[in-house]
Amino acid sequence: MAVSALDPRTLVTSLHRRGVALELHTLDLCFLAALHVRAERSGMSSFQEDQLLDVFDQVVALTKEGRGEGGAKKRATHVVRRLRDQKLLVRVDGAGVTRAGEYALTRLATGIIGFYLEDDALTRESLDVLAGTLTACLEGVLAATRAADSEEAWRTGVIGPLRVTIFELAGGIERRQRGFDLQQEEFQREIAALLAADWFGAVERCTKLLDTTSAMLHELNDILLRHGHRFGELLQEVLERAGDAEQEEAERAARDALDQVERLAAWGAARQRAWSDYHEWVHRYLRDVVRLDPSRTLVHRLREQLAGRAGKRYALTIASAAPFTLLRSVAVEAPKPVVKSPKKEREPKLASEVPTNPDAELQASIGAALAAGATGLAEVTAQVCTPDVDIDTRFRAAGKVAQIVSDLASVEVVAERPWVAAGEGIVVEDWPITGNPVKETAS
């Protein structure tokens, strides 16, 4: 069963009920590593008991642990039993206690040893190969959806590759991404060690290491974005065709694969953003602390004050980021409402009244106000924009009033024009009217 198909509560409850735990000593890990290397070199799929004893003796001789603590067979028996109890070794012969058995490493054991032995850090070459292979497999799955005409064809051509091939390829990229995360942490420790060992002399090496890693992350993110867009297109089309054919299992497999490839693309953006923050902090540290204090005089004084041996206390910023000591609850803000304009009818309802010209009526009202002796724009606007209509209509009319007043009358140009209320809810920039042609014509 895929991990994404499990309910987290069910998984946690099952692990707790079974009492799953791992307790491995250094000798146990060395023994497992020796068995793994022996199996890889010799092409062995299982080990006889005498072979287990031989490998255990070699490990004890190399590590010099467990000598003088009883016979070799007794110590090896305890180790094998402990590894079998923790599902790291499994007996595969099925003969019980009638004769000596055969033992093999489990997937859990190979995963643990592979973490220490294999270098699975993500590189541009490995990502290109894996992403190209994944694209070709997805194109084959899409072609199979076009040709599938039966349940068996959907299972063998679509569901099987999505559950196995696509899952394994995407899992290979994810495994290398986790290896690259571990490599990033090692880079940070290396930078901190360089600064602690050489101080000013390590500036150039730290800068080069930062720039190289930043360029690599940028290239990996570009590859993931380019291929991730293609992954999404292919899987979305597979999902649509599975929905049209009413193949629910194929739909679930396509959704799981789509979630997995989306995680691949999200990893690149998140890691590049996190490394950019670290890159900025280290450069600030190099610029503000190391370059300004090559002899460590200021740093020595700060350490003295931090220890409370002299003067005031100060805080010291260092290049390596300290891990979080406890998990904090994050307050999730409610999303803000979307700004929307009020819905109105696209076409006004037809009226049976005789049509009128609002602009002509507005111009006549302004002319009457000017003829009555209005001395400013605010006074004209207040007389024309009466409160018997809604505020939106009055607001639109106020803009037209300013244009018509400037055409009908002479306006005095002043450096500052006060804002004056022109009726309920409307404030305009007042224009003094010096000449009133309408009034003069009427007289």
Backbone torsions as a table, in degrees:
resi	resn	phi	psi	omega
1	MET	NA	137.9	-179.8
2	ALA	-69.1	150.2	-179.0
3	VAL	-63.1	-38.3	-177.3
4	SER	-65.2	-21.3	-178.7
5	ALA	-83.4	-8.7	-178.1
6	LEU	-87.5	141.7	172.9
7	ASP	-77.9	129.4	-178.6
8	PRO	-57.0	-37.9	-179.7
9	ARG	-66.7	-40.1	177.9
10	THR	-64.5	-41.9	-179.8
11	LEU	-63.3	-47.0	-179.0
12	VAL	-64.4	-42.9	179.7
13	THR	-62.8	-40.2	179.8
14	SER	-65.8	-43.8	179.3
15	LEU	-63.7	-40.9	-179.3
16	HIS	-69.1	-39.4	-179.4
17	ARG	-64.8	-37.7	179.9
18	ARG	-81.0	-8.8	179.2
19	GLY	65.7	40.5	-177.7
20	VAL	-66.7	130.9	179.4
21	ALA	-157.4	154.5	176.9
22	LEU	-127.4	131.6	176.7
23	GLU	-139.5	98.1	-175.3
24	LEU	-116.2	129.5	173.3
25	HIS	-88.9	169.8	179.8
26	THR	-61.9	-38.6	178.8
27	LEU	-64.1	-37.5	178.6
28	ASP	-63.1	-45.4	179.9
29	LEU	-64.2	-40.1	178.6
30	CYS	-64.5	-38.4	178.6
31	PHE	-65.1	-45.4	178.2
32	LEU	-63.4	-41.3	179.1
33	ALA	-63.6	-40.4	178.9
34	ALA	-65.1	-40.0	177.2
35	LEU	-64.6	-40.9	-179.9
36	HIS	-63.0	-45.7	-179.8
37	VAL	-66.0	-39.9	178.3
38	ARG	-62.3	-42.0	179.6
39	ALA	-66.5	-38.3	-179.8
40	GLU	-67.4	-43.2	-176.1
41	ARG	-75.1	-36.3	-175.4
42	SER	-95.7	-5.6	-178.2
43	GLY	67.6	32.8	-176.7
44	MET	-93.6	137.9	176.8
45	SER	-98.1	-16.0	179.0
46	SER	-153.5	169.6	-176.6
47	PHE	-128.6	137.6	170.6
48	GLN	-76.7	164.6	-178.1
49	GLU	-63.7	-36.6	178.7
50	ASP	-68.4	-31.8	176.0
51	GLN	-69.0	-39.2	175.1
52	LEU	-59.9	-44.6	179.8
53	LEU	-63.8	-39.8	178.8
54	ASP	-63.3	-45.2	179.2
55	VAL	-65.4	-39.6	179.9
56	PHE	-64.1	-41.2	178.0
57	ASP	-61.6	-40.9	178.4
58	GLN	-63.6	-40.9	179.7
59	VAL	-64.9	-43.2	178.9
60	VAL	-63.8	-38.4	179.4
61	ALA	-66.9	-38.0	-179.2
62	LEU	-74.6	-40.3	-176.0
63	THR	-88.2	-18.8	-178.3
64	LYS	59.8	35.7	176.1
65	GLU	-111.4	143.7	175.5
66	GLY	80.7	6.6	179.1
67	ARG	-72.2	140.3	177.8
68	GLY	77.3	17.3	-179.2
69	GLU	-113.3	42.5	-178.7
70	GLY	100.7	-177.5	-177.9
71	GLY	-69.1	157.2	-178.6
72	ALA	-65.6	-38.2	-179.6
73	LYS	-65.6	-38.6	-179.5
74	LYS	-65.5	-44.9	179.0
75	ARG	-64.8	-42.9	179.3
76	ALA	-63.4	-36.3	178.8
77	THR	-63.4	-42.5	178.9
78	HIS	-63.2	-42.0	-179.3
79	VAL	-66.0	-44.5	-179.7
80	VAL	-63.3	-41.7	179.2
81	ARG	-63.2	-42.0	179.6
82	ARG	-63.8	-39.2	178.8
83	LEU	-70.3	-35.5	177.5
84	ARG	-68.2	-39.1	178.8
85	ASP	-62.9	-29.2	-178.9
86	GLN	-98.2	15.6	175.1
87	LYS	62.1	34.1	176.4
88	LEU	-102.2	-26.7	173.5
89	LEU	-124.6	144.7	179.4
90	VAL	-135.9	140.2	177.2
91	ARG	-86.7	130.2	-169.8
92	VAL	-115.8	0.6	-175.4
93	ASP	-87.7	-29.6	178.4
94	GLY	74.8	18.1	-177.5
95	ALA	-92.8	-4.6	-179.9
96	GLY	68.7	-136.7	-178.1
97	VAL	-101.4	9.5	-177.2
98	THR	-73.0	-28.2	177.8
99	ARG	-154.0	173.8	-179.9
100	ALA	-61.7	141.3	-174.0
101	GLY	-100.2	175.7	174.9
102	GLU	-115.6	141.9	-175.5
103	TYR	-128.3	149.5	179.1
104	ALA	-137.9	153.4	176.4
105	LEU	-75.2	140.4	177.0
106	THR	-86.0	172.2	178.5
107	ARG	-63.5	-31.9	177.1
108	LEU	-64.7	-42.9	-179.8
109	ALA	-65.6	-46.0	-179.9
110	THR	-64.9	-32.7	176.8
111	GLY	-66.3	-42.4	179.4
112	ILE	-65.6	-47.6	-178.8
113	ILE	-68.8	-36.1	177.8
114	GLY	-61.3	-31.1	177.8
115	PHE	-61.7	-36.5	-178.3
116	TYR	-88.2	-25.2	-174.1
117	LEU	-97.2	-35.2	-172.3
118	GLU	-95.7	143.9	176.0
119	ASP	-101.7	94.0	-175.7
120	ASP	-106.4	30.9	178.0
121	ALA	-68.5	142.9	-177.3
122	LEU	-72.9	130.9	175.6
123	THR	-126.1	168.2	-179.5
124	ARG	-64.9	-39.4	-178.5
125	GLU	-67.2	-47.4	-179.2
126	SER	-65.3	-37.8	179.5
127	LEU	-67.3	-39.6	177.8
128	ASP	-61.3	-44.2	-178.7
129	VAL	-65.9	-48.2	-177.8
130	LEU	-65.7	-41.4	-179.2
131	ALA	-67.4	-39.7	177.4
132	GLY	-64.6	-41.2	177.8
133	THR	-65.3	-40.0	178.7
134	LEU	-64.5	-39.3	177.4
135	THR	-63.2	-44.3	179.1
136	ALA	-62.7	-39.2	178.7
137	CYS	-66.6	-40.0	178.7
138	LEU	-66.1	-38.0	176.0
139	GLU	-64.2	-36.8	175.8
140	GLY	-66.2	-39.2	176.9
141	VAL	-63.9	-42.1	178.9
142	LEU	-62.8	-41.0	176.7
143	ALA	-63.7	-35.3	178.6
144	ALA	-67.1	-32.9	177.7
145	THR	-66.4	-31.2	179.5
146	ARG	-72.5	-31.7	-175.9
147	ALA	-96.5	-10.0	-175.9
148	ALA	-69.5	128.5	-179.9
149	ASP	-130.4	11.8	179.7
150	SER	-154.4	167.1	178.3
151	GLU	-62.0	-40.6	-179.8
152	GLU	-64.2	-38.6	178.9
153	ALA	-65.7	-37.6	177.3
154	TRP	-67.3	-39.2	-179.4
155	ARG	-68.4	-44.5	-175.6
156	THR	-80.9	-34.0	-175.2
157	GLY	-95.5	-21.5	-174.8
158	VAL	-121.2	-59.6	-173.5
159	ILE	-66.2	-44.6	179.8
160	GLY	-59.1	-53.4	177.8
161	PRO	-60.6	-36.7	179.2
162	LEU	-66.3	-40.3	-177.3
163	ARG	-76.7	-30.2	-173.0
164	VAL	-110.2	-66.0	-172.6
165	THR	-64.8	-52.2	-178.2
166	ILE	-63.9	-41.1	179.7
167	PHE	-61.8	-42.4	-178.8
168	GLU	-69.2	-41.6	179.7
169	LEU	-65.1	-47.5	177.3
170	ALA	-64.0	-36.0	176.2
171	GLY	-64.6	-34.2	175.8
172	GLY	-63.8	-39.7	177.0
173	ILE	-66.9	-42.9	179.7
174	GLU	-63.5	-39.4	179.4
175	ARG	-63.6	-40.7	177.9
176	ARG	-71.2	-30.2	174.3
177	GLN	-63.8	-41.3	177.0
178	ARG	-66.0	-35.1	174.7
179	GLY	-64.7	-37.1	177.5
180	PHE	-67.8	-35.4	175.8
181	ASP	-60.2	-42.9	177.9
182	LEU	-64.6	-37.1	178.1
183	GLN	-66.1	-36.7	177.8
184	GLN	-62.1	-40.7	178.4
185	GLU	-65.4	-36.9	176.4
186	GLU	-65.0	-37.5	176.4
187	PHE	-60.2	-41.9	-179.5
188	GLN	-65.7	-40.0	176.3
189	ARG	-64.9	-37.8	179.5
190	GLU	-64.6	-40.9	178.0
191	ILE	-63.6	-43.9	178.4
192	ALA	-62.6	-39.4	179.3
193	ALA	-67.8	-38.7	178.0
194	LEU	-62.0	-44.7	-179.8
195	LEU	-66.5	-36.5	-179.8
196	ALA	-71.2	-30.0	-175.3
197	ALA	-87.2	-42.5	-170.9
198	ASP	-117.1	-17.0	-179.4
199	TRP	56.1	-106.7	-173.6
200	PHE	-66.6	-33.0	-178.9
201	GLY	-70.4	-15.7	-178.3
202	ALA	-90.7	-0.1	-176.0
203	VAL	-60.6	-48.5	-176.8
204	GLU	-64.8	-41.9	179.7
205	ARG	-67.7	-38.7	177.3
206	CYS	-64.1	-43.3	179.8
207	THR	-63.5	-41.7	179.4
208	LYS	-64.5	-41.4	179.7
209	LEU	-65.3	-40.2	178.3
210	LEU	-64.7	-46.3	-177.8
211	ASP	-65.7	-39.6	179.3
212	THR	-63.4	-45.0	-179.9
213	THR	-66.7	-38.8	178.7
214	SER	-63.5	-41.9	178.2
215	ALA	-64.5	-39.4	179.0
216	MET	-64.9	-43.5	178.6
217	LEU	-62.8	-38.6	178.8
218	HIS	-63.5	-42.5	178.3
219	GLU	-65.0	-43.7	179.7
220	LEU	-63.0	-41.3	179.9
221	ASN	-65.2	-38.8	177.5
222	ASP	-62.4	-42.6	179.2
223	ILE	-64.1	-43.3	-179.5
224	LEU	-65.1	-39.2	178.8
225	LEU	-66.2	-42.5	-178.0
226	ARG	-65.7	-50.5	-178.7
227	HIS	-73.4	-33.8	-179.8
228	GLY	-61.7	-36.0	176.8
229	HIS	-63.6	-40.5	179.0
230	ARG	-69.0	-40.4	176.3
231	PHE	-56.3	-47.3	-178.0
232	GLY	-62.5	-41.0	179.4
233	GLU	-62.1	-47.3	-177.8
234	LEU	-64.8	-45.4	-178.7
235	LEU	-68.5	-33.6	177.7
236	GLN	-65.4	-39.4	178.0
237	GLU	-68.8	-38.2	175.5
238	VAL	-61.9	-40.8	179.6
239	LEU	-63.8	-41.6	179.2
240	GLU	-65.3	-42.3	179.9
241	ARG	-67.9	-36.2	176.7
242	ALA	-66.4	-37.2	176.4
243	GLY	-66.9	-40.3	177.7
244	ASP	-63.8	-35.0	-180.0
245	ALA	-86.4	0.1	179.5
246	GLU	58.9	42.6	176.6
247	GLN	-101.9	91.8	-173.9
248	GLU	-66.5	-40.0	-179.7
249	GLU	-65.5	-38.9	176.5
250	ALA	-66.1	-36.4	176.9
251	GLU	-62.7	-45.0	179.5
252	ARG	-62.8	-42.1	178.9
253	ALA	-63.6	-39.5	179.3
254	ALA	-67.6	-38.8	178.6
255	ARG	-65.9	-41.9	177.7
256	ASP	-61.2	-43.3	178.7
257	ALA	-65.5	-37.8	179.1
258	LEU	-65.1	-41.1	176.4
259	ASP	-62.3	-38.2	-177.8
260	GLN	-68.2	-44.0	-179.1
261	VAL	-72.3	-27.1	174.5
262	GLU	-67.5	-34.9	175.7
263	ARG	-65.3	-34.9	178.8
264	LEU	-62.0	-45.3	-179.4
265	ALA	-69.6	-37.4	-179.4
266	ALA	-66.3	-30.8	179.1
267	TRP	-60.5	-45.3	-177.3
268	GLY	-60.8	-45.7	-179.6
269	ALA	-65.4	-41.6	-178.5
270	ALA	-66.7	-42.9	-178.4
271	ARG	-69.9	-36.8	178.6
272	GLN	-66.4	-38.1	178.3
273	ARG	-66.4	-42.9	-180.0
274	ALA	-66.5	-41.7	179.7
275	TRP	-68.3	-33.1	177.2
276	SER	-62.1	-40.9	176.8
277	ASP	-63.3	-44.7	178.9
278	TYR	-64.6	-41.0	177.8
279	HIS	-57.6	-43.2	-179.1
280	GLU	-66.6	-41.9	-178.9
281	TRP	-66.1	-41.3	-179.6
282	VAL	-66.0	-41.9	178.1
283	HIS	-63.5	-38.1	176.2
284	ARG	-63.9	-39.4	178.8
285	TYR	-65.0	-44.1	179.1
286	LEU	-63.8	-39.6	-176.9
287	ARG	-75.4	-44.4	-171.4
288	ASP	-88.6	-22.2	-175.5
289	VAL	-115.4	-56.5	-172.3
290	VAL	-69.8	-49.0	-176.3
291	ARG	-68.7	-31.1	-179.8
292	LEU	-84.2	-11.6	-177.9
293	ASP	-138.6	63.6	-176.4
294	PRO	-63.1	-25.6	-178.8
295	SER	-93.3	2.4	178.0
296	ARG	65.1	23.7	179.8
297	THR	-67.8	-48.7	-179.3
298	LEU	-64.4	-40.4	179.7
299	VAL	-63.2	-39.4	179.1
300	HIS	-63.4	-41.6	179.1
301	ARG	-66.0	-39.3	178.9
302	LEU	-64.4	-40.5	178.6
303	ARG	-64.4	-36.8	176.9
304	GLU	-63.2	-41.6	-179.6
305	GLN	-73.3	-34.3	176.0
306	LEU	-64.8	-33.6	178.2
307	ALA	-76.7	-6.6	178.1
308	GLY	80.1	17.0	-177.6
309	ARG	-90.3	-13.1	-179.0
310	ALA	-161.4	133.8	168.9
311	GLY	65.8	-158.7	-177.8
312	LYS	-77.5	167.9	178.6
313	ARG	-96.9	141.2	177.8
314	TYR	-132.0	163.0	175.3
315	ALA	-99.3	143.4	-177.1
316	LEU	-114.8	122.7	176.9
317	THR	-90.2	128.1	-179.3
318	ILE	-118.0	167.3	-173.7
319	ALA	-76.9	-34.5	-176.9
320	SER	-87.2	133.5	-177.9
321	ALA	-81.8	131.8	179.3
322	ALA	-76.1	143.6	179.5
323	PRO	-71.5	157.4	176.0
324	PHE	-69.2	138.5	-179.2
325	THR	-92.1	-20.2	177.7
326	LEU	-152.3	156.6	179.3
327	LEU	-82.6	135.6	-178.4
328	ARG	-112.5	145.6	177.1
329	SER	-79.6	135.9	-177.9
330	VAL	-103.2	125.8	177.9
331	ALA	-81.2	118.5	-179.2
332	VAL	-91.8	117.9	179.4
333	GLU	-76.7	143.4	177.4
334	ALA	-69.4	139.4	-179.4
335	PRO	-63.8	141.5	179.6
336	LYS	-72.1	145.8	179.7
337	PRO	-64.3	144.6	-179.6
338	VAL	-72.7	133.7	179.0
339	VAL	-75.0	121.0	-179.6
340	LYS	-129.9	144.6	175.5
341	SER	-81.2	147.2	-179.9
342	PRO	-61.8	137.6	-179.4
343	LYS	-74.8	132.8	177.7
344	LYS	-131.6	159.7	178.3
345	GLU	-68.5	135.1	-178.6
346	ARG	-67.2	-36.6	-179.4
347	GLU	-123.2	124.7	179.6
348	PRO	-66.6	151.0	178.6
349	LYS	-68.9	143.1	-179.5
350	LEU	-72.0	136.0	179.5
351	ALA	-111.5	150.2	-179.4
352	SER	-89.0	-3.6	-179.5
353	GLU	-72.4	162.1	176.6
354	VAL	-70.5	129.4	-177.6
355	PRO	-65.5	144.1	178.3
356	THR	-119.9	163.1	178.7
357	ASN	-104.5	100.4	-176.9
358	PRO	-61.5	-37.1	-178.7
359	ASP	-64.7	-39.8	178.4
360	ALA	-65.5	-41.5	178.3
361	GLU	-64.7	-40.4	179.0
362	LEU	-64.0	-41.6	179.1
363	GLN	-64.8	-38.1	178.2
364	ALA	-65.4	-39.4	179.2
365	SER	-65.9	-38.3	178.5
366	ILE	-68.3	-40.8	177.6
367	GLY	-62.2	-37.9	177.7
368	ALA	-66.4	-39.3	179.1
369	ALA	-65.7	-39.4	178.1
370	LEU	-67.8	-38.1	178.9
371	ALA	-67.3	-28.1	179.1
372	ALA	-76.9	-4.6	175.1
373	GLY	101.0	26.2	177.4
374	ALA	-64.2	138.4	-174.0
375	THR	-109.2	-2.5	-178.6
376	GLY	-155.9	164.5	-178.8
377	LEU	-64.7	-38.8	-179.5
378	ALA	-62.5	-38.9	-179.7
379	GLU	-67.8	-41.5	178.5
380	VAL	-64.8	-43.8	-179.2
381	THR	-62.7	-40.8	179.8
382	ALA	-64.6	-34.9	179.6
383	GLN	-75.2	-33.5	-176.6
384	VAL	-83.6	-47.0	-177.1
385	CYS	-86.9	80.8	-178.0
386	THR	-78.4	153.6	-176.3
387	PRO	-72.2	2.5	-177.6
388	ASP	-78.0	-4.8	176.0
389	VAL	-115.8	167.8	-176.0
390	ASP	-72.3	164.6	-173.3
391	ILE	-67.2	-34.1	179.5
392	ASP	-65.1	-41.9	179.3
393	THR	-65.5	-41.4	179.0
394	ARG	-65.9	-36.1	-179.9
395	PHE	-66.1	-42.3	177.5
396	ARG	-67.3	-35.9	179.6
397	ALA	-69.0	-30.9	-179.3
398	ALA	-62.4	-36.9	177.5
399	GLY	-66.6	-39.0	178.2
400	LYS	-70.1	-32.0	179.2
401	VAL	-61.3	-43.1	-179.6
402	ALA	-60.5	-41.7	-179.6
403	GLN	-67.4	-42.8	-176.7
404	ILE	-70.5	-38.3	178.3
405	VAL	-61.8	-40.3	179.2
406	SER	-66.3	-25.9	177.9
407	ASP	-82.5	-32.2	-174.7
408	LEU	-92.2	-25.5	-173.6
409	ALA	-133.1	164.9	176.7
410	SER	-89.4	131.7	-176.7
411	VAL	-110.9	133.9	179.7
412	GLU	-78.5	131.1	-179.7
413	VAL	-91.2	117.0	179.6
414	VAL	-125.2	160.1	-177.8
415	ALA	-69.3	-40.1	-179.6
416	GLU	-125.1	132.7	178.7
417	ARG	-116.7	120.5	-176.9
418	PRO	-72.1	151.8	174.8
419	TRP	-90.3	124.5	-173.3
420	VAL	-126.9	141.7	176.6
421	ALA	-67.4	133.6	179.9
422	ALA	-123.8	66.4	-177.8
423	GLY	97.0	-178.6	-176.0
424	GLU	-74.1	118.6	175.2
425	GLY	84.6	3.1	-177.8
426	ILE	-128.7	131.0	175.3
427	VAL	-126.3	129.2	-178.4
428	VAL	-124.3	159.8	174.3
429	GLU	-82.5	111.9	-169.6
430	ASP	-71.5	137.3	175.3
431	TRP	-114.7	119.5	174.2
432	PRO	-68.8	133.2	179.6
433	ILE	-99.0	115.6	-176.5
434	THR	-92.3	-38.4	-179.8
435	GLY	-122.7	141.5	-175.4
436	ASN	-126.5	85.3	-177.8
437	PRO	-60.6	-32.4	-179.9
438	VAL	-63.5	-45.0	180.0
439	LYS	-66.1	-42.8	180.0
440	GLU	-64.2	-38.8	178.3
441	THR	-65.0	-40.8	-179.3
442	ALA	-65.9	-34.8	179.3
443	SER	-73.9	NA	NA
